[in-house]
Amino acid sequence: MDSPLPLADALDGTAYVLCEGLVFETEYLRVPDEHTRADDIVLEARNGEDELWLTRDDVDAAQSVGEGVWRLRDGTTLRLLEHVTLH
């Protein structure tokens, strides 16, 4: 059985983030590398006036809880999306 990708690797190509039932559009994305520090922001996303941002430390501490779903240290769940289809 394949092990899941770390969240840092899964960030590439992310256009939207589903976080606690809200869809955020990615405005800034930096796939972490060896030069990225723990407090560097690697993802910024927006839903209207609401903003979501993750640091390298947040991303490194995230645990996979299912296909494409991660739990952050504070218990928040995220799903990274390449596109969104509204019905």
A tleap script that builds the chain and sets N, CA, C and O, in Angstrom:
source leaprc.protein.ff14SB
mol = sequence {
  NMET ASP SER PRO LEU PRO LEU ALA ASP ALA
  LEU ASP GLY THR ALA TYR VAL LEU CYS GLU
  GLY LEU VAL PHE GLU THR GLU TYR LEU ARG
  VAL PRO ASP GLU HIE THR ARG ALA ASP ASP
  ILE VAL LEU GLU ALA ARG ASN GLY GLU ASP
  GLU LEU TRP LEU THR ARG ASP ASP VAL ASP
  ALA ALA GLN SER VAL GLY GLU GLY VAL TRP
  ARG LEU ARG ASP GLY THR THR LEU ARG LEU
  LEU GLU HIE VAL THR LEU CHIE
}
set mol.1.N position { 0.844 -1.176 0.000 }
set mol.1.CA position { 0.000 0.000 0.000 }
set mol.1.C position { 0.888 1.238 0.000 }
set mol.1.O position { 1.838 1.322 0.779 }
set mol.2.N position { 0.583 2.202 -0.873 }
set mol.2.CA position { 1.353 3.438 -0.945 }
set mol.2.C position { 1.043 4.317 0.249 }
set mol.2.O position { -0.101 4.408 0.694 }
set mol.3.N position { 2.091 4.968 0.766 }
set mol.3.CA position { 1.845 5.925 1.841 }
set mol.3.C position { 1.400 7.250 1.222 }
set mol.3.O position { 1.808 7.574 0.107 }
set mol.4.N position { 0.567 8.021 1.933 }
set mol.4.CA position { 0.067 9.279 1.375 }
set mol.4.C position { 1.182 10.308 1.231 }
set mol.4.O position { 2.162 10.293 1.975 }
set mol.5.N position { 1.014 11.200 0.261 }
set mol.5.CA position { 1.950 12.307 0.087 }
set mol.5.C position { 1.907 13.211 1.310 }
set mol.5.O position { 0.839 13.420 1.885 }
set mol.6.N position { 3.047 13.750 1.716 }
set mol.6.CA position { 3.002 14.777 2.755 }
set mol.6.C position { 2.260 16.002 2.210 }
set mol.6.O position { 2.234 16.223 0.999 }
set mol.7.N position { 1.672 16.780 3.080 }
set mol.7.CA position { 0.942 17.970 2.662 }
set mol.7.C position { 1.832 18.907 1.855 }
set mol.7.O position { 1.367 19.502 0.883 }
set mol.8.N position { 3.096 19.052 2.234 }
set mol.8.CA position { 4.007 19.936 1.501 }
set mol.8.C position { 4.111 19.534 0.033 }
set mol.8.O position { 4.147 20.403 -0.838 }
set mol.9.N position { 4.161 18.247 -0.254 }
set mol.9.CA position { 4.247 17.772 -1.635 }
set mol.9.C position { 2.920 17.928 -2.369 }
set mol.9.O position { 2.901 18.147 -3.581 }
set mol.10.N position { 1.823 17.819 -1.649 }
set mol.10.CA position { 0.491 17.896 -2.262 }
set mol.10.C position { 0.079 19.324 -2.609 }
set mol.10.O position { -0.876 19.511 -3.363 }
set mol.11.N position { 0.768 20.333 -2.083 }
set mol.11.CA position { 0.406 21.725 -2.339 }
set mol.11.C position { 0.510 22.108 -3.810 }
set mol.11.O position { -0.247 22.957 -4.283 }
set mol.12.N position { 1.435 21.494 -4.535 }
set mol.12.CA position { 1.674 21.869 -5.928 }
set mol.12.C position { 0.396 21.727 -6.756 }
set mol.12.O position { -0.197 20.649 -6.805 }
set mol.13.N position { -0.023 22.806 -7.401 }
set mol.13.CA position { -1.205 22.793 -8.250 }
set mol.13.C position { -2.510 23.088 -7.537 }
set mol.13.O position { -3.576 23.031 -8.150 }
set mol.14.N position { -2.444 23.400 -6.259 }
set mol.14.CA position { -3.654 23.672 -5.496 }
set mol.14.C position { -4.243 25.031 -5.874 }
set mol.14.O position { -3.582 26.060 -5.741 }
set mol.15.N position { -5.482 25.025 -6.341 }
set mol.15.CA position { -6.170 26.267 -6.702 }
set mol.15.C position { -7.156 26.685 -5.613 }
set mol.15.O position { -7.447 27.871 -5.456 }
set mol.16.N position { -7.669 25.707 -4.861 }
set mol.16.CA position { -8.664 25.963 -3.822 }
set mol.16.C position { -8.363 25.085 -2.623 }
set mol.16.O position { -7.746 24.027 -2.749 }
set mol.17.N position { -8.803 25.535 -1.459 }
set mol.17.CA position { -8.658 24.774 -0.221 }
set mol.17.C position { -10.032 24.707 0.443 }
set mol.17.O position { -10.671 25.736 0.662 }
set mol.18.N position { -10.477 23.511 0.757 }
set mol.18.CA position { -11.706 23.324 1.517 }
set mol.18.C position { -11.298 23.207 2.979 }
set mol.18.O position { -10.592 22.275 3.364 }
set mol.19.N position { -11.743 24.156 3.786 }
set mol.19.CA position { -11.359 24.203 5.192 }
set mol.19.C position { -12.605 24.401 6.036 }
set mol.19.O position { -13.266 25.436 5.951 }
set mol.20.N position { -12.923 23.406 6.849 }
set mol.20.CA position { -14.072 23.485 7.747 }
set mol.20.C position { -15.354 23.886 7.004 }
set mol.20.O position { -16.143 24.686 7.508 }
set mol.21.N position { -15.554 23.334 5.819 }
set mol.21.CA position { -16.783 23.554 5.065 }
set mol.21.C position { -16.789 24.769 4.159 }
set mol.21.O position { -17.758 24.978 3.430 }
set mol.22.N position { -15.737 25.581 4.180 }
set mol.22.CA position { -15.641 26.763 3.316 }
set mol.22.C position { -14.588 26.537 2.246 }
set mol.22.O position { -13.538 25.953 2.517 }
set mol.23.N position { -14.865 27.001 1.021 }
set mol.23.CA position { -13.901 26.909 -0.066 }
set mol.23.C position { -13.153 28.235 -0.164 }
set mol.23.O position { -13.761 29.291 -0.334 }
set mol.24.N position { -11.834 28.167 -0.054 }
set mol.24.CA position { -10.960 29.327 -0.162 }
set mol.24.C position { -10.200 29.240 -1.482 }
set mol.24.O position { -9.735 28.166 -1.863 }
set mol.25.N position { -10.074 30.374 -2.183 }
set mol.25.CA position { -9.300 30.414 -3.423 }
set mol.25.C position { -7.852 30.769 -3.092 }
set mol.25.O position { -7.584 31.736 -2.378 }
set mol.26.N position { -6.935 29.981 -3.614 }
set mol.26.CA position { -5.522 30.200 -3.365 }
set mol.26.C position { -5.061 31.485 -4.039 }
set mol.26.O position { -5.282 31.681 -5.234 }
set mol.27.N position { -4.415 32.364 -3.264 }
set mol.27.CA position { -3.864 33.602 -3.799 }
set mol.27.C position { -2.341 33.551 -3.860 }
set mol.27.O position { -1.733 34.195 -4.715 }
set mol.28.N position { -1.728 32.797 -2.969 }
set mol.28.CA position { -0.273 32.663 -2.938 }
set mol.28.C position { 0.039 31.234 -2.543 }
set mol.28.O position { -0.574 30.682 -1.629 }
set mol.29.N position { 0.995 30.640 -3.235 }
set mol.29.CA position { 1.394 29.274 -2.942 }
set mol.29.C position { 2.886 29.121 -3.170 }
set mol.29.O position { 3.408 29.474 -4.228 }
set mol.30.N position { 3.557 28.595 -2.173 }
set mol.30.CA position { 4.977 28.278 -2.298 }
set mol.30.C position { 5.185 26.866 -1.795 }
set mol.30.O position { 5.014 26.584 -0.609 }
set mol.31.N position { 5.550 25.989 -2.695 }
set mol.31.CA position { 5.843 24.624 -2.271 }
set mol.31.C position { 7.139 24.678 -1.474 }
set mol.31.O position { 8.165 25.122 -1.989 }
set mol.32.N position { 7.101 24.228 -0.212 }
set mol.32.CA position { 8.287 24.316 0.641 }
set mol.32.C position { 9.485 23.573 0.043 }
set mol.32.O position { 9.339 22.524 -0.585 }
set mol.33.N position { 10.662 24.142 0.253 }
set mol.33.CA position { 11.905 23.507 -0.154 }
set mol.33.C position { 12.922 23.660 0.970 }
set mol.33.O position { 12.568 24.076 2.074 }
set mol.34.N position { 14.165 23.333 0.702 }
set mol.34.CA position { 15.180 23.373 1.763 }
set mol.34.C position { 15.484 24.788 2.254 }
set mol.34.O position { 16.109 24.954 3.301 }
set mol.35.N position { 15.049 25.809 1.510 }
set mol.35.CA position { 15.287 27.194 1.903 }
set mol.35.C position { 14.112 27.809 2.680 }
set mol.35.O position { 14.220 28.934 3.168 }
set mol.36.N position { 13.008 27.091 2.798 }
set mol.36.CA position { 11.819 27.595 3.472 }
set mol.36.C position { 11.959 27.382 4.976 }
set mol.36.O position { 12.192 26.264 5.435 }
set mol.37.N position { 11.813 28.469 5.740 }
set mol.37.CA position { 11.904 28.394 7.195 }
set mol.37.C position { 10.546 28.021 7.795 }
set mol.37.O position { 9.521 28.116 7.121 }
set mol.38.N position { 10.541 27.603 9.048 }
set mol.38.CA position { 9.320 27.149 9.719 }
set mol.38.C position { 8.232 28.215 9.761 }
set mol.38.O position { 7.049 27.886 9.677 }
set mol.39.N position { 8.614 29.504 9.891 }
set mol.39.CA position { 7.607 30.563 10.004 }
set mol.39.C position { 7.275 31.233 8.663 }
set mol.39.O position { 6.510 32.198 8.634 }
set mol.40.N position { 7.837 30.738 7.558 }
set mol.40.CA position { 7.502 31.268 6.231 }
set mol.40.C position { 6.096 30.837 5.830 }
set mol.40.O position { 5.709 29.685 6.027 }
set mol.41.N position { 5.344 31.763 5.272 }
set mol.41.CA position { 4.003 31.436 4.775 }
set mol.41.C position { 4.149 30.703 3.449 }
set mol.41.O position { 4.850 31.162 2.547 }
set mol.42.N position { 3.477 29.558 3.340 }
set mol.42.CA position { 3.542 28.772 2.108 }
set mol.42.C position { 2.201 28.744 1.376 }
set mol.42.O position { 2.144 28.357 0.209 }
set mol.43.N position { 1.119 29.150 2.051 }
set mol.43.CA position { -0.185 29.183 1.405 }
set mol.43.C position { -1.020 30.312 1.981 }
set mol.43.O position { -1.177 30.433 3.196 }
set mol.44.N position { -1.554 31.138 1.085 }
set mol.44.CA position { -2.537 32.153 1.457 }
set mol.44.C position { -3.749 31.927 0.566 }
set mol.44.O position { -3.614 31.737 -0.643 }
set mol.45.N position { -4.928 31.947 1.165 }
set mol.45.CA position { -6.163 31.735 0.407 }
set mol.45.C position { -7.251 32.642 0.983 }
set mol.45.O position { -7.178 33.064 2.137 }
set mol.46.N position { -8.266 32.936 0.153 }
set mol.46.CA position { -9.310 33.886 0.554 }
set mol.46.C position { -10.692 33.359 0.149 }
set mol.46.O position { -10.870 32.721 -0.888 }
set mol.47.N position { -11.654 33.659 1.019 }
set mol.47.CA position { -13.073 33.436 0.746 }
set mol.47.C position { -13.757 34.720 1.193 }
set mol.47.O position { -14.045 34.901 2.376 }
set mol.48.N position { -14.018 35.626 0.224 }
set mol.48.CA position { -14.573 36.930 0.574 }
set mol.48.C position { -13.618 37.679 1.470 }
set mol.48.O position { -12.476 37.930 1.086 }
set mol.49.N position { -14.064 38.040 2.658 }
set mol.49.CA position { -13.225 38.752 3.621 }
set mol.49.C position { -12.398 37.805 4.497 }
set mol.49.O position { -11.471 38.240 5.181 }
set mol.50.N position { -12.731 36.520 4.475 }
set mol.50.CA position { -12.013 35.539 5.295 }
set mol.50.C position { -10.721 35.127 4.614 }
set mol.50.O position { -10.687 34.888 3.407 }
set mol.51.N position { -9.653 35.046 5.407 }
set mol.51.CA position { -8.350 34.633 4.900 }
set mol.51.C position { -7.875 33.385 5.634 }
set mol.51.O position { -8.185 33.168 6.805 }
set mol.52.N position { -7.124 32.587 4.918 }
set mol.52.CA position { -6.505 31.385 5.464 }
set mol.52.C position { -5.041 31.430 5.064 }
set mol.52.O position { -4.727 31.691 3.903 }
set mol.53.N position { -4.147 31.181 6.000 }
set mol.53.CA position { -2.739 31.086 5.651 }
set mol.53.C position { -2.106 29.987 6.477 }
set mol.53.O position { -2.482 29.738 7.622 }
set mol.54.N position { -1.126 29.334 5.855 }
set mol.54.CA position { -0.393 28.252 6.497 }
set mol.54.C position { 1.094 28.532 6.411 }
set mol.54.O position { 1.585 29.015 5.390 }
set mol.55.N position { 1.811 28.230 7.482 }
set mol.55.CA position { 3.262 28.343 7.491 }
set mol.55.C position { 3.885 26.985 7.179 }
set mol.55.O position { 3.199 25.963 7.146 }
set mol.56.N position { 5.161 26.993 6.958 }
set mol.56.CA position { 5.891 25.738 6.729 }
set mol.56.C position { 5.705 24.810 7.925 }
set mol.56.O position { 5.540 23.602 7.753 }
set mol.57.N position { 5.730 25.361 9.125 }
set mol.57.CA position { 5.541 24.561 10.334 }
set mol.57.C position { 4.162 23.902 10.349 }
set mol.57.O position { 4.042 22.733 10.715 }
set mol.58.N position { 3.109 24.650 9.951 }
set mol.58.CA position { 1.755 24.082 9.869 }
set mol.58.C position { 1.722 22.904 8.909 }
set mol.58.O position { 1.158 21.852 9.210 }
set mol.59.N position { 2.334 23.098 7.755 }
set mol.59.CA position { 2.324 22.086 6.704 }
set mol.59.C position { 3.103 20.843 7.139 }
set mol.59.O position { 2.652 19.718 6.925 }
set mol.60.N position { 4.264 21.046 7.746 }
set mol.60.CA position { 5.089 19.910 8.178 }
set mol.60.C position { 4.410 19.091 9.271 }
set mol.60.O position { 4.608 17.879 9.347 }
set mol.61.N position { 3.611 19.741 10.117 }
set mol.61.CA position { 2.954 19.046 11.224 }
set mol.61.C position { 1.636 18.381 10.825 }
set mol.61.O position { 1.074 17.621 11.614 }
set mol.62.N position { 1.130 18.651 9.618 }
set mol.62.CA position { -0.155 18.099 9.179 }
set mol.62.C position { -0.066 16.586 8.995 }
set mol.62.O position { 0.956 16.055 8.560 }
set mol.63.N position { -1.155 15.907 9.334 }
set mol.63.CA position { -1.219 14.457 9.196 }
set mol.63.C position { -2.330 14.090 8.230 }
set mol.63.O position { -3.428 14.644 8.291 }
set mol.64.N position { -2.040 13.157 7.340 }
set mol.64.CA position { -3.045 12.668 6.408 }
set mol.64.C position { -4.076 11.847 7.177 }
set mol.64.O position { -3.722 10.992 7.989 }
set mol.65.N position { -5.361 12.116 6.912 }
set mol.65.CA position { -6.441 11.357 7.566 }
set mol.65.C position { -7.334 10.675 6.540 }
set mol.65.O position { -8.379 10.129 6.891 }
set mol.66.N position { -6.937 10.704 5.301 }
set mol.66.CA position { -7.696 10.076 4.225 }
set mol.66.C position { -7.224 10.646 2.905 }
set mol.66.O position { -6.377 11.539 2.867 }
set mol.67.N position { -7.770 10.132 1.839 }
set mol.67.CA position { -7.332 10.558 0.518 }
set mol.67.C position { -7.569 12.052 0.311 }
set mol.67.O position { -8.708 12.503 0.192 }
set mol.68.N position { -6.481 12.806 0.269 }
set mol.68.CA position { -6.558 14.234 0.015 }
set mol.68.C position { -7.003 15.082 1.186 }
set mol.68.O position { -7.295 16.265 1.008 }
set mol.69.N position { -7.061 14.515 2.375 }
set mol.69.CA position { -7.524 15.255 3.556 }
set mol.69.C position { -6.416 15.231 4.607 }
set mol.69.O position { -5.817 14.190 4.879 }
set mol.70.N position { -6.156 16.410 5.193 }
set mol.70.CA position { -5.123 16.543 6.223 }
set mol.70.C position { -5.702 17.202 7.459 }
set mol.70.O position { -6.613 18.025 7.376 }
set mol.71.N position { -5.158 16.827 8.602 }
set mol.71.CA position { -5.518 17.461 9.871 }
set mol.71.C position { -4.304 18.239 10.360 }
set mol.71.O position { -3.202 17.705 10.486 }
set mol.72.N position { -4.543 19.521 10.633 }
set mol.72.CA position { -3.479 20.355 11.177 }
set mol.72.C position { -3.331 20.109 12.668 }
set mol.72.O position { -4.183 19.470 13.286 }
set mol.73.N position { -2.270 20.607 13.235 }
set mol.73.CA position { -1.977 20.423 14.666 }
set mol.73.C position { -3.136 20.877 15.557 }
set mol.73.O position { -3.388 20.275 16.601 }
set mol.74.N position { -3.856 21.959 15.138 }
set mol.74.CA position { -4.964 22.479 15.951 }
set mol.74.C position { -6.283 21.740 15.718 }
set mol.74.O position { -7.308 22.112 16.290 }
set mol.75.N position { -6.267 20.693 14.883 }
set mol.75.CA position { -7.462 19.896 14.636 }
set mol.75.C position { -8.250 20.305 13.395 }
set mol.75.O position { -9.187 19.606 13.009 }
set mol.76.N position { -7.892 21.414 12.766 }
set mol.76.CA position { -8.552 21.869 11.545 }
set mol.76.C position { -8.295 20.865 10.427 }
set mol.76.O position { -7.178 20.366 10.290 }
set mol.77.N position { -9.314 20.564 9.630 }
set mol.77.CA position { -9.136 19.670 8.495 }
set mol.77.C position { -9.104 20.463 7.194 }
set mol.77.O position { -9.826 21.448 7.034 }
set mol.78.N position { -8.258 20.020 6.268 }
set mol.78.CA position { -8.080 20.666 4.974 }
set mol.78.C position { -8.191 19.643 3.861 }
set mol.78.O position { -7.812 18.483 4.024 }
set mol.79.N position { -8.715 20.086 2.730 }
set mol.79.CA position { -8.667 19.320 1.503 }
set mol.79.C position { -8.178 20.262 0.419 }
set mol.79.O position { -8.740 21.342 0.240 }
set mol.80.N position { -7.134 19.870 -0.310 }
set mol.80.CA position { -6.601 20.681 -1.393 }
set mol.80.C position { -7.284 20.285 -2.694 }
set mol.80.O position { -7.455 19.101 -2.986 }
set mol.81.N position { -7.674 21.299 -3.479 }
set mol.81.CA position { -8.432 21.062 -4.706 }
set mol.81.C position { -7.768 21.757 -5.883 }
set mol.81.O position { -7.259 22.870 -5.751 }
set mol.82.N position { -7.776 21.094 -7.034 }
set mol.82.CA position { -7.258 21.707 -8.244 }
set mol.82.C position { -8.328 22.542 -8.923 }
set mol.82.O position { -8.013 23.521 -9.599 }
set mol.83.N position { -9.587 22.170 -8.753 }
set mol.83.CA position { -10.710 22.916 -9.308 }
set mol.83.C position { -11.963 22.634 -8.478 }
set mol.83.O position { -12.012 21.665 -7.721 }
set mol.84.N position { -12.965 23.484 -8.630 }
set mol.84.CA position { -14.202 23.331 -7.876 }
set mol.84.C position { -15.363 23.314 -8.877 }
set mol.84.O position { -15.411 24.129 -9.799 }
set mol.85.N position { -16.278 22.395 -8.689 }
set mol.85.CA position { -17.479 22.329 -9.496 }
set mol.85.C position { -18.668 22.645 -8.592 }
set mol.85.O position { -18.898 21.960 -7.595 }
set mol.86.N position { -19.420 23.685 -8.948 }
set mol.86.CA position { -20.588 24.049 -8.164 }
set mol.86.C position { -21.832 23.512 -8.835 }
set mol.86.O position { -21.961 23.570 -10.058 }
set mol.87.N position { -22.744 22.992 -8.042 }
set mol.87.CA position { -24.006 22.454 -8.571 }
set mol.87.C position { -25.161 23.283 -8.070 }
set mol.87.O position { -26.313 22.999 -8.398 }
savepdb mol mol.pdb
quit
